[in-house]
């Protein structure tokens, strides 16, 4: 619902003011006289609901054909959204004419506002930035965020997952270097998502062990708890209303909702009085709603613990991040789940993410004051290629620390073979039939040579954002092709599904080993798929054909 902007300074971190405030609402209003952003845009929301745009994270980078739930999210928004070329576009009506803007353009207006605040502090232009994003963002959403940055005149150096940034932010604020391993859980309550991340820190190494999340629940649901309850009671008492009457009553209820929340913080009940009826809301009813909300997210805590192979009793530190007015509503339930362990309060929950991002900026700028702290993302599943015989050759094993770069050499299996088809898979079993296809590309135009003579280097590079760049290069001619995609397991699978892949591999170790021996004992040169290949040793490597765990 809002953004912050900051930068590293000698004393730690400076958060920049925008219109006299440390946080900028993610609101953009398109008016007859121009575009307004932030607090001024919020003031337009009631009088100008169709042209005041917010919550574009629900829209940015999404495609209806790939994500049918996009339509559900569109239906929740008060402004008009249409689909063009499979993507959501916002329809406005300005000065008697229809105007269309993309979510990226809206996001860029907010980024411009933040950039101007930073430039006011420095007294000069700001061109580079690090942006934090929800952990569930897929490749399209990440690229769209970068595109928004470019529209705002910014070079996006890195995208950092918000739970990772929050973990780093708390680590910097709370602890000195320790030689004892500690496990930290970060429960990040976003506007429309909940992310849970478990990390370890030992001797200055910071490693992500497990993640899980859900974008069907979030802080907005808590923020609207009083309003939703009041609307439900209104519908029960008054039945079906015409649209104009319903709209007016909902707007009135919105105005009363925050007052009711404040009253319930100190009194057992509060009443909303309208012309025709009144609604009484009790403190117990509200707490019951908050508890039910938290209970719906417990499965993600358990999934992250399972990912990290930890019990809840192993956790040393609890970190709760998000809008302070919302995280306070579930803090006691989180503490209770972890046997009354207290949430850390060394830094405001809404500043932890920014602090982590600022530290990343220090690293990129070569001026990290806490040079002992190294932060790592890890791969949740293995990534590799199909080789002759339907075998799965893992190139980047599961739990590899990012960024990473791995190479494997392969050769053709037919005389005068003109190309190879590189089929990319993710999973843990040694035969691709049991793993999941990730993508495919070809290297064509190979020199005409006998089978087994060519050497083709396949390289996998993965950065901190889990963007994987796969190259295939024939070493004699230098011919090369490149394939690039986002290897973000949790944008495609739930934590439970990831666990299932790993458990399935463990359960079939003996069976897979027997099949593997049978395949390894049969020669594949001159046989096998038309565009297949086998692995050969790289220079200096021992002669081992397969790389799998």
N, C-alpha and C positions, 0 to 999 in steps of 0.2 A: 504494500500500500504506500510505501515511501522508500526513498533512496537516501544514502549518505555518501559524501565524498571526502576523502582525506589523503594525507601524504605523510611520508616519514620525515621527522625532524630530529634534531639532536636529542631532544628530551623524550622521544618515543613516537607519538602520532599526533597529528593536528587534524581535527575535523573542521571542515570549512562551513561557515555560515552561509545560508541562502535565504534572502529576505528576512534576515534576523533570526532564522531558525537553523538548528543543526540537522534537521531532516527535511527532505523535500517530498511532498506527496506525489505519487506517480499519476498525476492528473494532467490532462492537456485539454484545454477548451478552445474550440475554433469559433470565433465570433466574427461579426461583420467588420470589426475594426482590426482583426488580426488574431494571432495565436497567443494564449497565455498559458503558463505552466506553473505547477506547484500550488501554493496556498491560494493564489488568485484564481486558479482554475477550479479549486474546490468550491469557492464561493459561487461559481456559475452552475454547479451541478443541479441545484433545485430548480432554478429558473430556466436552465438550458440543458435538460437531461439528454437530449438526442445529439448534442454537439459537444458534450463534455465526456472525454474518453478516459477510461481507467482500466486497470486489470488486463492490460494487453498481453501479459504473460500467458493468459489462457489461449491466446491466438497465435502468437509469434512463431513462425517456422512450422506450423502444422498444415497438414493436407487432409482433406476430407476423405479421399479414397483410402488413405493409409490409417486413418484414425477416426472411425465413425462417431466416437464420443465427442468430437469437436462440435457437432451440431447441438448436443446437450449443453455444452458450455456457452455456445452462442445464445441459446435460448434464455440463459440466466442474465444476460446483459441488457441494460435499458436502452442502449443505442442500437442503431441498425447495422447489421453485418451481413454482407452478401458473399457468395462464393464466386470467385473469378479464377479460371485456370486452376481449379482444385484448391485454391488458397483463400483464406478469409480476407476480405477487404471491408473497411468501414465506410459506410455511406453517410455523408453529411449534406445539409441543405443550407448553403451560405449565400446571402444576398440574392435570394430567388433562384439559385442554381444548385444542381446536384454536384457534389465534390466527393471524390473517392481518395482515401488515404490508406496506406498499408500499415499493419502493426509495427513494422520496422520504422516507418516514418514517424509514427507516434512516439515510439521508444527513443528515437533520435532527438526529438524535441526535449525530452527529459534529460538525456545525456548532454545536450548543448547547455542546458541550464546548469548542470553540475560542472561542466567544463568552464563556464564563465565564472562560477564561484571560485574554482581553483586558480584561474587566471587572475582574479582579483587579489588573491592572496600572494601569488608570486610576482604580480606586476608584469607578466609577460605571457606569451602564448603557451598553451599546453597541448601537446600533440599525441602523447602516448598514455595508455591506461591499462589497468587490469580490472576485469569485471567478474563479479561473483554471480553464479547461476545455480538454479536448483540441480541437485544430483541427477534427477530423472530426465533432464533435457537430452534429446537425441541429437543426431548429427545435424538435421535440418534446423532445429531450434538453436543449436550452438552457432551454426553459420549465420542464421538470421540475426542473432545478437551481435555478431561481428559486423554484419552489414549495417546494422543500426549505428554501431560505433563509427563506421566509415562515413555514414551520412551526417554524423555529428562532428565530423572533422577530426576523428580520433583513430589512431593506430592501436588496435587491440592486441597487446603483446601476449596476453594469456587469459584464458577463462579458467576460473578456479571454482570447483564445487563448493557450495556454501557450507556443508558440514565439515569439509576439510579445512576451509578458512576459519571456521569457528573453533575447531580443535586447535589449530595453530595459535589463534588469538588468545584463547584461554591459557595455552601452554606458555606463551610469552609473558603473560601478565602474572601468572600464578607461581611458577616454579623456577628454581635455579637448576643447573645441570645436576642430574642424579645418575648414579651407576646402577640403581635398582629399577627393574622393569615395573612400570605402572600401566594399568589398563584404564582407559578413559572412554566413557560413552557420551556422545553428543546427541541430544534430542533437539532437532531443529524444527520449530513450528513456523512454517512459511504461511503465506496468505492462503494458498490453495494446495498445500502439500505438507506432509510430515516426512522428514528424513532422519534416519537413525544411523549413526556411524560409530564404530568402535575402533579405537586406535591404541597402539602401545608406544611407550617412549622408554628407551634404555640407552644410557651412555650417549645421549645427544641424537639418537636416531628415532625419528618419528614415523611410524608405519601404520597405514590403514589396514585393519584386519577384517572388517566386515561392514557391510552397508545394507540397508533395506529402506523402503519408503513407499509412499502412497500419495497420489495426487488427487484422490477423491475426497480427502479430508484436509482441513487446514484452519488457520487462525481466523479467517473470515466467518467460518461457521460459529466459532466461539463469540466473535464480535457481534454477530447478529442473533445470539441466543435469545435475548429479551424480545427483540423485534419479532422473531419467528414464533415465539410462544404467544405474543400478543395477537399476531395475525391469525394464528390457529384458533385462539379463543374468540376473536371477532367473527371468524367464519362460522363457528359453532352457534354463536348467539344470533347472528344476523342473516345467516344463509347466503345465498348467491346475491351479489351486488352488481350494479352496472359498472362498467369500467371506470367512468369518471369518478363516481362515488368511492369505489375501491381505491383508486389512485390517491385521491385526496386524504382518505383515512390512513393509508399506509404512510404517506408523507408526514401526517400528524404523529403517527406512532413512532416514526424514526426520530422525530424531535424529542419525544419523551423517553426513548429507550436509554440514552446515556444517563439521564437524570435518575432513572430507576436503578441502573447499575450502581451508581454512586450511593444511592440511598440504601440499597441492599448490602453494601459493604459494611454497614454499621447497624442496620435495623433488620428485624426478622421478615418484614414484608414491605411492599410498596404498591401503590395503586396508580393506574393511569386512568384519568377521567376524560371521557369524550362526551359530546352532547347527548348521545342516546344511551350510552352504557359505560360501565367502568370495568377495568380488568385488574385483579389483584395477583401479584406475583410474589411468591415466598422465596426466602433465601435458600430453604431446603430444596425447593423445586429446581432452582438454578444450579445448585451444587450437584444435584442428581444428574442434570444434563451434562455438566462438565465431566463428571465421573464416567458417564456412558460414552462420551466422546473419547476420553483417554483409553477406556477399555477397548475401543475399536482399533486403537493403535498399538496395543500390547503385542499383537502378533508380529509387528515389525521389529520391536525390541527383541523378541524371542528369535526371530529370523537372523538378526544381526549377531546375536550371541552365538547362534548355531554356526553361522559363517565363520566367526572368530574362534570357534571351538572352545568357548568359555561358558561358565555358569554365572548367574547374576551375582553370586557371592565373590567372584573373582574381580569384580569391578572396584577400582580404587576411587575414581572421581566421577561425579555426575555433573554434566554441563547442559544447561537448558537455554536455548537461544531463540530469538524471535522478538516480536513486539512485546515490550514489558507488560503492557496492559492485558495481553492475552496469555502469555506464559505463566503469569501468576495464578491463573485460574486452574491450571493442572499441576502446579509444582508439588503440592502435597500428595497427589496421587502417584507421581513419579517417584517421590521419596519413599512412599509406602511400598511400592512395588520392589524397590531395592532395600527392603528391610530397614526403613527409616534412615538410610544414608542421606545426608544433606546435600542439596545442590550447591555448587560453588557460587559465590557471589562476589568474586574479586573484581569483576568487570561487568558493566551493564550488558544484559543479554543481547541487546540490539547493536552493541558495538563490537562484539567478538568477531563477527564475520568481517567487518571492515578492518579490524586490527590484523587479522590473518592475511587479508589481501594487501595491506600496506607492507607487511613483512615480506610478502612475495615480491613486491615492487622494490624493496631494499635489496633483495637477492639479485634481481635482474639488473639493478643499478650498480651492483658491486659494492654495496655499503651496508651490509647486514650486520648490525651491532651484535646480535646474538649468533655468531657464526658457528656455534656448537649445535644449533638446532637444524637437523635435516628432515624435511617433510617428504613423505613418499606415498603415492597412490600405488595400488597393486592390481594386477589382472585377476578377475574372479574366475575365469575359465581359460583353458589353454587354447591357443590359436595355431593352426598349421595348415598343411596342404595334403592333397590326395596324391599318392604315388602308385605305381603299377601294382596290380593285385588288390586294389581297393583298400590299400593301407593308408593309415592316417599318420603322417609325419609331423609331430609337434615341433614348431619353431620357437614360439614363445610359451613356455610352460605357465600353468596356473600359479598365481602368487608371485609372479615376477614384478620386481619394483620398477616403477616408471620414473623417468623415461628409459627406454631400452632400445637396443639395436641388435638383431640376430641375423645370421646368414646361414644358408645351406646351399651346397652345390648339387646339381642334378645333371643327368645326361639322357639322351634319347634311347629308345628301345627298338627302333626300326632303322634300317638303312635308308639314307636320303629322306629322313623325316623332316618335313617342311615347317612344322610348328609344334608347340606344346600347349596344352590347355591346363591352366593353373586353377584348380578348384580349391577354394579356401574353406576350411571347416573350423568349427569351435566345438570343444568337448574333451572328453578324457579317455575314450575307448580307442583301441588301436585299429579299428576298421571303420571307414567313413560311413558305412551303412547304419552304424549306431550313434553317429554324431550329427551335428546340425550344420547344414551348408550356410556359409556366411557370404560368399560372393564368388565370382569367377571372371577370369580374363585370359587372353591368349598372347603368346609371343610367336609371331609369324615371321616368315622370310628367313628361316635358318639356313646356313650354308649346307650344301649337300655333302654329307659325310656318312661313313659307316656307323652303325649303331654303337653307342658307347664311346664315341670319339669326342663329341662336342662337350664343352663344359659351360653350363649355364648357372649363373649365380642368382639365387632368389634371396632378397633381403627384406626383412620386416623391421620397420622403425615405428615406434609408438611413443607419442609425447605425453606430457602430464595431463593433457585433456583427453587421452585415450583415442586420439586421432591416429590411425594406423596407415602408414604409407608402405606399400608393397611394390618392390621393383623386381623385374626379371631381366637379366642382362646376359646375352651370349658373349662370352669372353673373347672369342676370336675376332668377330666383326664389330663388337661394341654395341650392337643393336639392343635397344632397351625399351620396355614399356612400364608404365606406372599405374597402380591401382590405389585409390585412397578412399577411406571410409572411417566412420566412428565405431570403435570396438567398445561400446558401452553396454555391457551385458544386462545391466539393470533397467535399461530402457526397453529391452525385449523380453526379459524373463523376470519373474518374481524371485525373491531370495530362496523361497521353497523349491522352485524349479531348478535353480542353480545347485542347491543341495542335492536334489534328486539326480542330476547328471553325475555328480561326484560319487554318490552312494551306489548308483547303477554300475559305475566303473569298478568300484571296490567289490561289488557282488559278483562280477563276472571275470575276475582276474584269472582264475585257473582255466576257464573255458576259452577266454581270449588268447591265453598263452599257447594252448594246444593248437588253436587255429593258426596262430602266428608261426609256429614251428613248421606247419604244413606249407604255408605260403613261402616261407624263407627257403625251404628245401627245393622249391621248383624254380628253375631259371625263368626270367621274364624277358631277357633280351631276345628280340625277334618275335615276341608274342605280346599279348596284352592290348590295351586300348590303342586306337590309331594315333592319338596325340599324347600318349602317356610318357612317363619318365620314371627313372629311379634315382635315388640319392647316391652320391659318390663322395668319398672323403675330400675335404678341403685340404689345401696344402698345409702340412704339419699336423693334420688330424690322423688319429688312428683309423684303420679301415673298418668303420662301423656304418652299416646302411641306415639304421633307424634311430630316430630320436624321439622316444616316448617314455612316459613314466608309468 
